[in-house]
């Protein structure tokens, strides 16, 4: 192969890679498939209340302006939970 053929093939390779990159950029989905519920991420909901039932007990987490609070029925007292792990 001479220099002209090598240059031509290298140019074709770069053009194919460029077109492939453009296709990836334009075909990018608005929903990230890495999420379990991608439509919820798109709508950006605010979760203010979570209830977990495990082992016959219920745990109720509520979000307040001061942070997350935990309540274990039948008790009425709420306690503050760890805010350092908050994503907001």
C-alpha positions in Angstrom: 0.0 0.0 0.0 1.3 3.4 -0.8 0.8 6.6 1.1 -2.2 7.7 -0.9 -4.2 4.5 -0.1 -3.3 4.7 3.6 -4.4 8.3 3.8 -7.7 7.5 2.0 -8.5 4.6 4.3 -7.6 6.6 7.4 -9.9 9.4 6.2 -12.7 6.9 5.6 -12.2 5.5 9.1 -12.4 9.0 10.7 -15.5 9.8 8.6 -17.3 6.6 9.8 -16.4 7.3 13.4 -17.6 10.9 13.1 -21.0 9.8 11.6 -21.3 7.2 14.4 -20.7 9.9 17.0 -23.3 12.1 15.5 -25.8 9.2 15.5 -25.2 8.6 19.2 -25.6 12.3 20.0 -28.8 12.7 18.0 -30.4 9.5 19.1 -29.9 10.2 22.8 -33.1 9.2 24.6 -34.8 11.7 27.0 -35.2 8.8 29.5 -32.1 7.3 31.1 -32.5 3.5 31.1 -30.1 3.3 34.1 -33.0 4.3 36.4 -35.5 1.8 37.7 -38.5 4.1 36.9 -37.2 6.5 34.2 -40.5 8.2 33.7 -40.5 9.3 37.3 -37.1 10.9 36.8 -38.5 12.8 33.8 -41.4 14.2 35.7 -39.2 15.0 38.7 -41.7 14.2 41.4 -41.3 15.2 45.0 -41.5 12.4 47.5 -42.8 13.6 50.9 -44.0 10.3 52.5 -42.7 6.8 52.5 -44.3 3.8 54.4 -42.5 0.5 54.9 -44.2 -2.6 56.3 -41.7 -5.2 57.5 -41.9 -8.0 60.0 -45.4 -7.0 61.1 -44.3 -3.4 61.9 -44.9 -0.2 60.0 -42.3 2.5 59.6 -43.6 5.9 58.3 -41.1 8.4 57.0 -42.3 12.0 56.3 -40.3 14.9 54.9 -40.5 18.2 56.7 -38.6 21.4 56.0 -36.3 20.5 58.9 -35.6 17.0 57.3 -36.9 13.5 57.4 -38.9 12.2 60.4 -39.6 8.6 61.4 -42.8 7.4 63.1 -43.5 3.9 64.3 -47.2 3.3 64.9 -48.9 2.9 67.4 -46.5 5.5 69.0 -47.3 9.2 68.2 -43.7 10.5 68.8 -41.6 11.2 65.7 -37.8 11.1 65.6 -35.4 12.8 63.3 -33.5 10.5 60.9 -30.0 10.9 59.4 -30.1 14.0 57.1 -26.5 13.5 55.9 -27.6 10.9 53.3 -30.2 13.2 51.8 -30.0 13.8 48.1 -31.5 17.3 48.2 
